[in-house]
């Protein structure tokens, strides 16, 4: 079994205790996507692996890597960005946890997705500045699902193909429905032309420009969470989160 020493840039999306003094670190990396690695002795006093492997930290990590192993081994880690501002407010932490849970549970190991990593990093940076946190998280989820191959269809009716009078949205169908087709989906929700326009804008607009337009953030957030649960086939995704 060949083990290679590799240097990666990765975001810590979760960690949990492993044996007496070690941790398993769940990373989302630029080169390999999601990987899990053991940080031996991390919980011992004075460990050099402590600060760089906290949740939401972006770090440069040297590890022994083998695709044949479920758990890789961390050799060293250097902190690049702690995203310290997230720890100053409970809502910031809660918002960041949506980002990290999507990366951990919505992706497969060794499936690199640099666009998704950069989206996650920009979202974490913007959370403390967000005028409307639900709108920002809705945008993150919809963009992330698009990067994972589940882009919602917003320019034509998913039932008949019409581009006119797009008024409804169906999570199960994966997109919008026209005025003639709401009964084609049991879960169709009336958004109206304005609501559909908001969905289109939130998907196309750069994350750092979201504060510039108003939207029904409660509705968009609810739809985006349901969309993620359905299309990733994880019914309990975000189930432990309290209302933000």
Buried (B, 14 or more C-beta within 10 A) or exposed (E): EEEEEBEBBBBBBBBEEBEEBBBBBBBBBBBBBBBBBBBBBBBEEEBEBBEBBBBBBBBBBBBBBBEEBEEBBBBBBEBBEBBEBBBEEEEBBBBBBBBBBBBBBBBEEEEBBEEBBEBBBBBBBBBBEBEBBBBBBBBBBBBBBBBBEBBBBBEBBBBEEBEEBBBBBBBEBBBBBBBBBBEBBEEBBEBEEEBBBBBBBBBEBEBEEBBEEEBBBEBBBBBBBBBBBBBBEBEEBBEEEEEE
